[in-house]
C-alpha cells in the first residue's frame, strides 16, 4: 500500500508539479476586424483538443491583450468569444520546441458583417449552454427549402432522428416537443417535427423538464422528461401554413393526411386529420407507439418476455391498439387551440381528438407449458375482427395572480366504444403427443367506456426565500359497460388419447366496472440553511371501485338463467392518509442529495354484494427514497437513487369469481391477498462534449420484491388450467437493466457514429400444481449506428447489432428457449438533378431456432421511393413508393413467461405500391412563401 501511495504521489507531482512542467503559455490581443478597437473583457478559453474539456480560462485586459501561462504540454483549441461577434476557434500544440505561442492580433468579425471567405466553426457558434439547457441557433444550420423541424433536428449535434421520427438526444429518448414552451396537440413530438416548417424556427432548446412541483420549489424530485422546446421567430408567429398528403396504392391501400395551422401573435389554432389502412394510425412514431409495436420487447413484472401491444382485463378484450397484427383501418383527427393574454399572466391550451381503429386478420399460436413431469404443447388458430372509436377533450388553464402565486387547472374527458369478434380453434397434446383436448370457441364483446380527470395545482411563494406552499388536488372517474357472448365446444381426451367427454357452453355475459378516486397533496418547503431544506407533505385519498360480472345460460326463452358460479358483484373502497418529509442538500449547483420517506395508513373494505361478505383490512405503506446527483460540469453528471413502494393487489386479482371467457384457462380471484413491497435501485451517468460532439449515457437498475404476488396454476388431466394470484413468502423476484450508449461526431468524414450495449433480465417465481417454478429470463444486445447528412447531396442512417435471449424454467430445464438473433435497419436518400430524389429503407430480423422451436425465422423488409418536387420552395412533391418489395413482411414473435413459451405468426400488411402527392402551403410573417394554383 505504501509503494502504491508513493507511486500515485509521484505521478501527481510529475503531472502538476512545477519542477516537471515547462513554462508553456499563449498570448495575444483581441481587436475588432474593421475599426481595430480593442475588445476588452473578451472571453478566452484553452480547451484540450482531445475531448474539449476546459484547461484554462481568462479575459482580455482593457487594451485587449491576454496571456495564459502555466499550460501543460499537448494539443489544444483556442476559443475566443465576444457578444455580437462570431466565435474564433484555432487549434495549436505546445511541446519542447513551441513553449510559447503568440497569436498576435486576433480579428473578431461582427456576425452581421461576416463574409463567405471567413472561416468559423459553425457548430461552435451555433450552440450555447444556459444552465441545464443546450440551445441551438437554428439560423446557423443549413436546411433544404420547405424542410421541416425534423430535418433541422437531424443536423444538430447530439440529436438523432430515426426513420420513424423517433428523436434521441444525448442518448435519451425525447418524450416532449414544445412550441414556445407550450404543448402542441398534447405531447406527441411528431405533430411538431413532421409538420412545422424549419425556416420558422429561431432557437431549439434541449433540456430535462422537471415536474411542476420541482420547478416551483427548486428541489429536485428526480422526475425529469427529456424535452425539446422549439422557439419560433417573432416574424413567423403571424399567418398560416399546412400540408396536404394524398396517397393511393395498389391492392386497395390508401393513406391521406391534412393539417392546417394559423398563428397570430400569442394565439395558435391547428387542425389535422388522417385516414389510412397501411398501418399508419396517426401522424408519427409516438402515436403509433401508443397503439403498440410488435418489434419492441421488454421483460414484464410477472417474469415474461412480452411484445408490446394488445391487452385489457379479459383475455379476449380489445382496447383499440394496433400491434402490427392484421390489416388496420385508422381514422384520426384533432383540433388544437392555445392562447396567452393579460401580459402572459393567463393562458389556455386545449385539444380535441377523435379517432377510430378497425383491425381484422388471423394468427396462429404455438405454445409449450412446462409441468413438473410433463409438457403440454398447444396450437391455436384465431381470426379476429375488432373495432374501436374514441373521443377525447382536454384543456389546461393557468393564471399568475402575482409574482408569488399561480394556479394551474387541467381537465380531460373521453368516451370509448368497442366491438370485438374473435374465433379460436385449438388443440393441446401431451409430451408423448397424445391428444388432451380440442376447443372451438367464439367470443363477441361490445363495450362502452367513459373517463374523466380533473386536477388543480396552486402554488404560493412566501416571504422567506425558499419557503413555499402548494396544494395539488385531482380526481378521476372511469366507467365501463361490456356485453357479449361466449360459445364454446370442448372435447376432452383421457391419458391414452381416447375421447372422454364433451362440454358445450353458450352464455351471455355482462361486466360493469366503475372506479372513482379523489387525491390531494399539501406540500410545504422550508429552507433550514442556505444549502439545506426540507419538504413536508400530507396527502389524503379516496378510491372506490366496483365490478359487477354476470353470466346467463341459454334457455328456451333466451339467455335468462343466471349462472351463480360465474356471477359476482364486488366493491372495493380504499381510504388513505399519507405524511412525508423529504430533505434536500444542494452545494454550489453541483451536489444534490435528497432523502426521506412517505408513510401512509390505508384502510381497505371489500364487499361481496351477493353474499354480503365483508373483508376489512388495514395496511401501513412505506415509500422511502434517496438520491445523489453530482454535476462534474454542466454537461457531465452522475445520479444514484433508491425508491421503495408498497403495491396493493388490484380488483381483478382479489375479486372472488371464476372468469371462464376461455374455458381451458380459468381465472380465480383471491380476496386474501396482501400487498407486496418493491425496492428499486437506479444509477446513471451522462456526458456531452459540445466541441467534439460526443455523448455518453450509462444507465442501470436493479429491483427486487418482498412478499410478491405471483401466479399459481393448477392443471387437470384434461389440460384445463386454473390460475390464481397468491403471495409467495421467502422468495424475492428480481430484475435488472443495464445499457451504455456512446455517440460521437467523426469530423474528418462528417459522420455520426453511435455504439450501444444493453442487458436486462429477471428471476420470477410461480407455482405449478403446488410445485415451485423458477424462471430466469435474460436478453443481451449490442448495436452500431452510423448516420451522415450532406445538404442537397445525400443522407443515410443505419443501426444494426446482435442479440441473445435466454429463458429457462426449473420444471423443464432441457426445454428452454435460448437462442441468438440479429436486428438491423438502414435508410438513405440521394438528391439528383432536376429536383429528383431516390430513397430506400430496410429492416432485417433473424431469430435462431431453440430447443422449444426447431425453426429459424428470418425477415427482410425493403422499401424504396422515387420523388420529384415542384414550385417555389419545393412546395409540391410527387412520389411513388414500393413497400415490402421482397414480400417478406411475415408476422412473427416469440415470448416466454412463468411456465410457458410461445411463438406466434399472424397476417400482416404485405407488398404494395403507393402513389402520393404532397402540397405544403405557407403564408407566414406577412409574406407569401409560395402559392400553388
N, C-alpha and C positions, 0 to 999 in steps of 0.2 A: 504493500500500500504506500510506503514512504517513497519507494522508487517511482511509482506511478504519479504521486503528488509532485515529486521533483521534476519529472518529465513534462507534466502539464504546466507547471510554473515556468519552466524554461521556454516552452513553446509560446506561452503568453508574453514573456519578455521579448522573445525574438520578434513576435508579430507587432507588439505595441511599444516595446521599449525603445528609448531614444538611442541607445548605443548601437542597435542593429538597423536603424532606419535612417536612410539618407534624406537630406533636405529637399524632397520633391515638392514642387509648387507650380502654380499657374497665376498669371496676372493679365491685366488688360484694361480697356476703357470702353464704356458704352456711350454711343452718340446717336443722335437722330440722323438718318441717311441723307436727308435733304438740307436741313438747317444747321447741322453739325452741333446742335445744342446738346450739352452733356445731360444724360439721363440719370440723375441721382436716385438713390434708393431702389435701383433695379435689382431684381432677384436673380442671383447667380448660384446655380447648383451643379455640383460634380457628382455624377452617378456612376456606379460600377457598370461597365458596358455589358457584362455577362448577364446580369439579372435586373438592371435598372434600379437597384437599391441605392438610396441616398448615402453618399460618402461624407461630403461636407457641403456647407451652405453659407453664403454671406450676402450682403447687399452693397451696392456701389456707393462710394462716398459722394460728397457734394460736387466734386469735379468729374464724376462718372467713372472714376478708377476703382479697381478692385484687385485684391490679392488674396489667394488661398494657399497658405503654407502648410507644411506637415502632412502632405499626402503620401500614401504608400505607393509602392511600385505596382504597375499594372496598366490595363486598358480602361478608359473612362469615356463618358459622354458629358460634354458641357451643355447645360441648358440655361438660356438667358431669357427671362420673361419680363414684360412691362405692359401695363394696361393699355389697350388700344393698338398694340404693336404685335406683329407676327412673332412667334417664338423663334429663337435662334438655337440651332442644335448642331453640334460638331463633335466628332469622336477624336480622341487623341490617346497617346501612350506615353508613359513615364518609365524610363529604365536607366541603366547606368550611363547611357550616352545622353539621353534627354532627361535631365534632372529638373529643368525649369522650362516652361513654355510661356511665351509672351504672345497673346492673341492680338495685341495692338488695339486699334480702334475697331470695335465691333459695331457695324452699322445696323441699326434697327429700322425696319420698314413699317410704316403705318399700314394697317390692313386695307384701308381704303385706297392706298397707292401701290399695292402690290402689282408687279408686272409678271408676265409669264416666265421670264427668264430668271426670276428669283426662286431659288430652291429652298423650300421649307419642308419640314416633316408634317404632312397634313394630319396624320393621326394624332400627333402630339398637340398641335394647335387646336384640334377638334375636340379634345377631351379636357374636362375639368373635374376635380374632386371637391365636393362640397359636403364635408362631414361624412356621413354614411352613404351619400348619393354620388353616383358616377353620372356626369352629364355630358352628352354628346351634342356637338353643334351640327345640326343636320346640313347646313349650308356648306360644310367642309367636305362632304362626300358626294361623289358624282353618281347620278342616277339616270336611268333611261327616261325618255318622255313618257308621260302617263303612268309612271311607276307608282306602286302602292307602298304603304308603310312597310309591308313585309319585305319588299325589295331593298328598302333602306336599311332595315334591321340586319339583313344578310351581310352588309358591309361593315357593321360596327364591330370593333374589336371586342372579343369576349362573348359575342352573341351569335347563336346559330339558329337557323330555321330549317326544319326538315321538309320533305316533300308534301307532308300533310298540313303544314302550317304550324306545327308544334314548335314553341320557342324555348331554347335553353340558354341561360345566361350564367356565365361563370360556373358551369357545372350543375346548375339547378334549373328545374322546370319553372317557367314563368306562368303563374296562375291568373294574374290580373293584368289587363292593359287598360289604363285610364286615359281619358281625353281631358286635358286641362284639369286634372285632379278628380274628375267625376267618372262614375261608372257609365258605360255606354251599352245599353241593352243587357244590363246585369254585368256579369264578369266574363263573358265569352270573348277571349282575346282576338279571335279571328274576325269578329264583326268589325273590329277596328283595322287590323293589319291587312286584311284582304280587300277592304273597300275604301279606306281613307287614302287620299292622294298624298304621295310623299312630298310634293312641292308645297303642300300646305303646312309642313312641319317646321317649327323653329328649333326646338330642342327635344331630345329624347333623354329622359331621366330614368336611371335604373337604381332601385333601392329595395330594401326589405321593409315592407309595410307592416307596422306594428298594429296590435289590436287597439280599439278605441280606448280601452282602459289604460294601456301602457302609454299611448300617445298623450293622454290627458295628464296622468300622474308623473310621467317621465321615468317610471320604474319599470324596467324590462320584465315582462311576464313570460318570455320565451315564445310567445305566439307571433310568428312572422310569416309573411307571404311575399315571395319574390314578385316584384311588381315593376312594370314599365309605365311611365307617365308620358304621354305624347302632348307636348305643348305646341299649340298652333300659333302661327304668325298672326299678328294683330290684323293685318290686311286680308287674312284668309278666314276671318270669322263672320263675314257677311257674304251671302249668296247661297247658291245651291249646287249640288253635284250628285252624281249617282251612277248606276251601272245597270244595264240590261243584258242578260246572258240567256240565249235561247239555243237549246241543243236537241237534235233529233237523231236517233240512232237506228241501227238495224235491229231486227227481232223485236220490234215494238218498244225499244228503250227510248227514254226521253229524260231531259234534265233542263229545267228552266229556273231562272232566278232574276229578281229585280230588287233594286234598293235605291231609295231616294233620301237625300239629306238636305235640310235647309237650315243654315246657321244665320243668326242675326245677333251680333254682339254677344251677349251672355245668355242667349236663348238657342236651343238646338231642338230640332224636330226631325225624326228619322222614321222610315218605314221600310220593311223588306218582306219578301215572300219567296218561297221556294216550293217546287214540286218536282219529284223525281222518282224513278223506280230503278235507279242504278246503285243504290246503297248510300247515296248522299242524303243524309237525314237532316242536314242543316247547312250552315254556311262555313263550317270549319271543323278542325280536329276536336276541339273541346266539346262541341255539341254532339259529335259522333261518340266521344268517349262517354258521355252521359248515357248513351244507349248501349254502351258496351263494345268491346272489341275482342274478337276471337284470337287475336295474335298476342294478347297480353296475359301473362301468367303470374300468379302470386301464391304464397303459402298462406293458408287461412288459419284462423284460430282453432279450428277443430282438427288440425293435423293433416289437411288435404292440400294437394296441388290443384288449384282451381283456375279455370279460364273465365275471364271477366264476361259478364253478360247474363241476361235472364234473371230469374229469381222471383221471390214472393213468399207468402206464408205457406201456401199449399204447393204440392209437387207439380201440379198442372196449371199453375197461375201464369198470367202474362201481364207484366207491368209496363208494357209499352217500350220495351228495349229491343233494339236490333243488334244482335251479337254476331252478325256475319253469316247466320244460318238462314237459308231460304231466300225468296225473292221479295224484297220490300217495296212498298209504295208509300212515300212520305210526302206530306203537305205541311208546310210551316209558314207562319207569318208573324209579324210583330210591329208595334209602334212604340217609339221612344220619344220622351219629352223631358227636357231639363232646363231650368232657368234659375238665375240668381237676380235678386233685387235688393233694394234698401242698402246700397253700398256693400253688397255681398254679405250682409248680415242674415239674409234669409235665402233659402234655396229649396227647390223641389226637383226630384228626379223620379220619374215614373216610367213603367214599361207594361205593355200588354202583349201577351204572346198566345197564339192559338196554333194547334197542330194536330195531326193525326198520323198514325203509322199502321199499315197493314202488312203482315208477313205470312206467306204461305210457302210450304215446302215439305221436305221429308228428311228423316235422319235414321241412322242405324247405330245402335249402341252395343258394343261387346264388353262384358264386364266379368270380373272374377272376384268372388267373395271368398276370403280366406277364413276357414273354420279351424278348430283345433286339430281335427284328424281328417279333414276332407276339404275340398273346394267346391264352389258352385259356379259354373260358367253359364252365363245367360246371354241371349241375343234378343234385342228388341227393335222392331221396326215401327217408326212413328210417322204419321202425316199430321200436319197442323195447318190451320187457317185462323189466324188471330188478328184482332183489330183493336186499336185504342185511339181515343181522341182526348185532348186536354186543352184547357184554357187557364191562363194564369194572369193575374193583375197584381203588380207590386208598386210600391212608392216609398220614397224616403223624403221627409221634410225636416229641415234643420233651421234653427233660429239661434242667433247670437244675441242674447239680451243686452249684454255689455261686455267689457273686456274680461270679466270674471265668470260669466255664467252662460251655458249653452244648453240646448235641448235638441235631441235627435229622435224622431218618431219614424218607425218603419212598419209597414203593413204589407201583407201579401195574402192572396186567396186564390184557390184553384179548384176546378171541378174536373172529374175524370170519368170516362165511360169506356168499358172494355167488353169485348166479345171474344171468347176463346173456344175453338173447336179442335179437339185432339183425339186421334185414334191410335191405338197401340196393338201390336200383335207380337207376342214374346213367348219364349220358351227357356227353361232352365234345365241344366243337366249336372249330374254329379261328376266327381273326378274320374270315375270309371266309364263315363259317357252314357250312363242310363238316364232316361228321362225322369224329371221330377215334376214339372208342371208345364201347362200350355195355357196362355191367357189371351183373350180377345176383349179389349177394353175401349170404351168410348167415353170421353168426359167433355161436357159442354158447360160453360160458365159465363154469365153476364153480370157485370159488376158496375156499380156507380159509387164514386168516391168524392168527398169534399174535404178541403183542408183550409184552415185559416190561421195565420200567425200575426201577432202584433207585439211590438216592443217599444219602450220609451227609455232613453238614456239621458239623464240630467246630470250636469257637472257644475261644480262651483269651486272656484279658487278663493281661499280665504286670505286674510291679510298677510300672514307669515308665509314667506316663500317656501313652496313645497308642501304646504298644508292644504289639503283638498278634501272635498266631499262629493260623492256621486251616488246615484241611485239608478239601478237598471231593473226594469220590470218587463216581463214578457209573458205572453200567454199563447196557447195553441189549442186548436180543435181539429180532430181528424175523424171522419166517419166513412165507413164502407159498408155497402149493402150488396151482397152477392147471392145469385140464384143460379142453379144449374142441375144437370142430370149426370148420374153415373150408371152406365150399363156395362156389365161385365159378365163374361163367361169363363170359368176356370176349370181345367181338367187336372186332377191331382193323381200322381202315379206313385206306387209303392217302391220299396227298395229294389225290386227286380225289374222296374220299369213297366209294370202292368197297371192299367188304369184302375184306380181305386175308388174315386168319387168325382162328381161334377157339381159345381156350385154356380148358380145364376144370381146376379144382383141387378136390380132395376130400381133405382132410388132417385127421388127429387130432394135436393139439398139447399138449405138456406144458411147464410152466415152473415150476421150483422156484428160489426165491431165498432166501438166508439172509444176515443181517447181524448181527454181534455186535461190540460196542465196549466198551472199558474206558477211562475217562478219570479222571485225578487232577490236582489242582492244590493245591500247598502255597504259602501266602501268609504273608509276614512284613512287618509295618509297623513303621517306626522314625521317631519324631519327632526331626528334626535340630535344629530350633529350635521356638519356640512356634508359629510360623506356617508352618513348612516341614517336610514329612515325605516319606517315600518308602515305596513298597510294592514288595517283591521277590516274584517268584513263579517256581515251577518246576512244569511240567506234563509228565506222561507219558501217552501214549495209544496204544492198540492198536485197530485196526479191521480186521475180517476180513469179506469179502463174497464171495458166490458166486452164480452164475446158471447153471442147467442148463436149456437150451432144447432140446427135441426135436420134430421133425416127422415124422409117419408117413403115407405114401401108402397108399391103399386097394388091396388085392389081393383075389384070390378068397377067401382065408381070413380077411380082415379087415384092419384097419389095422396091418400088421406090416412094411411096407417103410420103413426109416429113410432119410430124405432128408438126406444128409450136408451139402448146401449150406445147409440151414436148421437145422442141429443144432450145438450148441456147449455145452461145459461149461467155464465160465470162473471163475477166482477172482482176487481182488484183496486183498492183505494190505498194511496200512499201519502203520508204526511211527513215532511222532513224539516228539521231546523238545523241550520249549519252555522258554525262560527269558525273563524280562522284568523291567523296572523302570519304575514309574510314579511321577513326582514330583508332589507336590501343595503348592500355596501357598494359604493362606487368611488373609485380613486382615479383622478387625472384622466377621465374618459377612456381609460384603458382597462381597468379591472372592474368587473361587476360580479358580485356574489349575492345570490338570493337563496333564502332557506326559510322553511316554515311548514305549516300544516293546516289543513282544514278538517274539522271533525263534525259529523252530523249524526243526529239521533233520528232514526227512521222508524215509523210505525206502519206496519202492514196489516191490512184487513182483507181477507179473501172470503168471498161468499158464493156458495153454490145455491143459486136461486131456486133450483128444482127441489133439492133435498133440505134446504135451509141450513146446511152445514156451514159453519164459520171457522175460519182459521185466522188467529190473531198472533202476530209476532212483532217483536221489537229488535232492531239492529242498531249497532253503532258502526258507522262508516268512517274510515280514515283516508285522507288524501295527503300524505306527506310529499314534499317536493324540495329539491335543492338544485342549484345550477351555478356553474362557474363559467364566466365569459371573460376572455382576455384578448385585447387587441394589441398585437405587436406593432402594427401600423394601421392606417385607415383601411387598407385593403388586405390585411392578413390577420386572422384571428382564430381562436380555438374556443370551443364550447363543450362543456360536460354537464350532463343533467341527469336527475333521477326523479321519477314520478311513481307514486303508488296509488292505486284506486281500488275500491270495492265495487264489484259488479253484481247487481241483483239479477235473479232469474227473470226471464220475460214471461208474459202472459201465456204465450203459446207453449212454453215449456212446463208451466205448472197447471194449466187447465186440465182437470181430471176427466178426459174424454178420449175415446178412441177416434182416430181420423182414418177412414178407410177409402179415401179417394183412390188409392192404389191398394187393392185388397191383398196383394202379395207383399206389401210393405206397410205395416200398421204402425201408427204413432200413438203412444200413450203419454198423458200428462203426469206430472209428479208434484202434487201440492206441498210436499215436504222438503223441497229443495232449499238449500241455504246459499247465501251469497259466497262468491269466491273473491280472492284478493290477488291482484296482479302487480308485480314490480317491473318497472321499465328503466333501463339504463341506456343513455344515448351519449355519443361523443361525435364531434365533427370538427374538421379543420378546413379552412378556406384561405386561399391566397390568390391575389390577382395583381400582376405587374403591368402597369399601363404601357410603358415604352416597349417592352419586349412582347406585349400582348400574350402573356402566359397566365393561365389559371389552373389552380389545383383545388380539388374538392375531395375530401375524405370523410366518410360518414359510416358510423357503426352503431348497432344497438343490440341489446340482449334483454329478453323478457322471460320471466317465469311466473307461474300461477300457483297459489296455495289454495287447498281445498277446491280444486277445479270442478266445474260442471262438465261432465263428459257423457258420451253416448254408451248405453248398454243395449245390446241387441240379442234377442233370443230367436233361434232358427229351429223350426219344427221339421220333422222328416219330409214334409211335402215342399219345403223351401219357403214357407211363409216367414217373413222376418218382422219381428215386433221391436220397435225402438222406444227407448225411454231415456230421458236425461236424469243423471244421478250425480251426487257429489262423491268424489274419489279421494279419500284421505290418504296421506302418506306418499302420494306421488305428485310430482311437480312438472307438468308440461312446460316446455320451454321453446323458445325460438330465438334466432339471431339473424342479423343482417349486416353485411359489410360491403362497401363499394368505394372505389377510388377512381377519380377521373382527372385526366390531365389534358389540357388544350393549349396549343402554342402556335403562334404565327411564325412560319418559316419565311422570313423576309426576302431571302435570296431568290426564292421561287414564288413569293407572294401567295402562300398557301397555308390554310389552317389544318392542323393535324391534332387529332384527339385520340386518347387511349383510355379505356376503362376496363376495370376488373371488378367483378362482384361475386358474392357468395351469400346464400341465405338457406335457411333450413329450420326444422323444428323436430321436437320429440313429443309425441302425443300418446295418450293412453286411452283405452276403451275396454269394455267388457264384451266378450262374445261367448254366449252360453255360460256366463259367470266365470269365464277364464280371462285373465288379464292379457290384453294385447298391447304390445308396444310398437308403435310405428315411428320410424325415423325416415325423414324425407329431406333431401338436400338438392340444391341447384348451384352449379358453378358456371360462370360465363365470363367471357372477355370479348373486347371489340376494339377495332381500329376505325376511326372516322377521318376522312380526308375531304376537304372542300376548297374550292377556288372560284373566284368571281372576277372576270375580265370584262369591263364595260364594253358593250357593243360588239363583243367577240364571242365569248363563251362563258359558261359556268358549269361546274359539276360537283356532285356530292356522292360519297359512298360511305357505308357503315357496315362492317361485317365482323364476324367472330364466332368461335366455337362455344359449345355449352355441354354440360354433362349433368344428367338428372339421376338421382337415386331415390328409391322408395322401397323400404323393406319392412315387412310385418313379422313380429316374433312368432306368429302362429304358423307361417309358411315361409321360412327364410329362403328356401331354394326357389320359390316362385316370385322373384322380385321384379321390379320394373326399372332396373338400372339400364341406362343407355345414353349414348352420345348424340349430339345434334350440332347443327350449324345453321346460322341465320345471317342473311346479308341483304342489303338493298342499296341501290345506286340510281342516280339520275344525272342527266346532262342536258344542256341547251347550247346550240350553236347558231349565231346570228349571221345570216347570209345577206348578200347584196339584194337590193330591191325590197327591203323590209320583210324578207322571208326568215323564218326561224324553224329549225328542226329540234325536236326534243324527244327524250326517251327516259323511262324509268323502269326498274325491275325489282323483284323481290324473290329471294331464294330461301327455301326452308328444307332441312333434312332432319329426320328422326330415325335413328338406328333401331333395329329390332331388339327386343328384350326377351327374357325368359318367359314372360307372360304373353307377349305378342311377337310372333315369329316373322313379321314382315317389316321391311324398311318403308319409310314414307319419304317421298321427295316431290317438291313442287317448285316450279319456276314460273313466275308471273311476269310477263313482259308487256309493257305499254309503250306506244310511240305516237308522236304527233307532228304535223306539219301545219304552220300557220303563217299568215301574212297580215300586216297591219296597213291601214289606210288613214287618210285625213291628217290634219294637223295634230301634233302631239300623239300620233299613233292611236287616235281615239277609237277607231273601228278595227276589230280583229276578226278574221275568218280563219277557222281551223278545222282540221279533220284529225281525229284521234282513234287509234285502234287499241282496245283494251284486251288483255289476256290473249295476245296474238298466238301463243303456243297452245291455247286451250287446255291449261293445266290447273285452273283455279278449283282444285278439288277441296271440298270441305273436310277438315281433319283436326282432331285434337286428342290428347291423352291426359288423363287426370288420375289422381290417387288420393285416398283419404281413409282414415280409420282402418277397416279390414277389407277395403275394396280397391280394385284397379279397373279402369275403364278406358275404352277407346271409342271415339265417335267419328262417324263420317256422315256428311249431310249435303243436301243440294246447295248450290251456290251460284252466283252470277258468273257466267262463262263468257267466252269470246263475243265481242260485238264492236261495231264502229260507230262513232258519234261525230256528227257534223254540227258545228256550233258557230254562232255569231255573237260577238260581244261588243257592246257600244258603251263607252264611258263618256258622260257629258259633265260639263263643269262650267259654272259661271260664279267665280269667287273673286273677292277683292275689288269689285266694281268693274272688272273687265272680263270679257268672254274669252276663255282659253281656246275654245273651239266650238263649232256648231256643225252638226251633220244634218243634211237635208235629204 
